[in-house]
Amino acid sequence: MDNIPYEKLHFRVQASLCDNQPLSSQVSAMTRARVVVFCIGLLALTPAAIGSTGESRSLKFYHTHTHETLEVTYYRDGDYQPESLAELYDFLSDWRNGHQHPIDPGVMDILWEIQQVAGNHNAYEVISAYRSPETNELLRARSSGVAKKSQHILGKAIDVRLRGVKTEKLRDIALELKLGGVGYYQQSDFVHVDTGRVRRW
């Protein structure tokens, strides 16, 4: 049932006896009652109800600068988990000065989707996540490749490697998903993903 899109499911209901079609006079009253109960149950499956399938989304991380690890289930039963998101805010804070900022859950969703495509659920190695404005300016002074209005400042970007997956493949999967910006840094061996507009560099 979980794999049936709502539109198709609704069509099936409409095409069934639920669609106000007269039942044969030979059908017993008990059968009629069972059909009614069945139809009511199907019609209760709204898109929201179908979405609550008990799905959970978990990720594992290793921070290359702090050497800390984190395994977190950030999404469960149709909702993002506040306590887990708070753990992510702390883990993905600006490691240079400890400043924290909410991380867009969409960033986690991109990482999770990448793993589904790659068939790899190893830990992500984090190079950079949230950057305070001070850190961003420091990095801009050192490199022309750091944007003044970086998505990192907004908590909407992360730079990672995925253990067991070549960064070229990681980049290609992220590009195929088209969920936001994707940057490939071959020399430093990491991929940037963010929830901004779809673009690449």
HELIX and SHEET records of a PDB file:
HELIX    1   1 TYR A    6  ALA A   15  1                                  10    
HELIX    2   2 ALA A   29  LEU A   43  1                                  15    
HELIX    3   3 PRO A   47  GLY A   51  1                                   5    
HELIX    4   4 PRO A   82  PHE A   91  1                                  10    
HELIX    5   5 PRO A  105  ALA A  118  1                                  14    
HELIX    6   6 PRO A  133  ARG A  142  1                                  10    
HELIX    7   7 THR A  167  LEU A  177  1                                  11    
SHEET    1   A 8 ASP A  79  TYR A  80  0                                        
SHEET    2   A 8 THR A  69  ARG A  76 -1                                        
SHEET    3   A 8 SER A  56  HIS A  63 -1                                        
SHEET    4   A 8 TYR A 124  SER A 128  1                                        
SHEET    5   A 8 ALA A 157  LEU A 162 -1                                        
SHEET    6   A 8 PHE A 190  ASP A 194 -1                                        
SHEET    7   A 8 GLY A 181  TYR A 185 -1                                        
SHEET    8   A 8 ARG A 199  ARG A 200  1                                        
END                                                                             
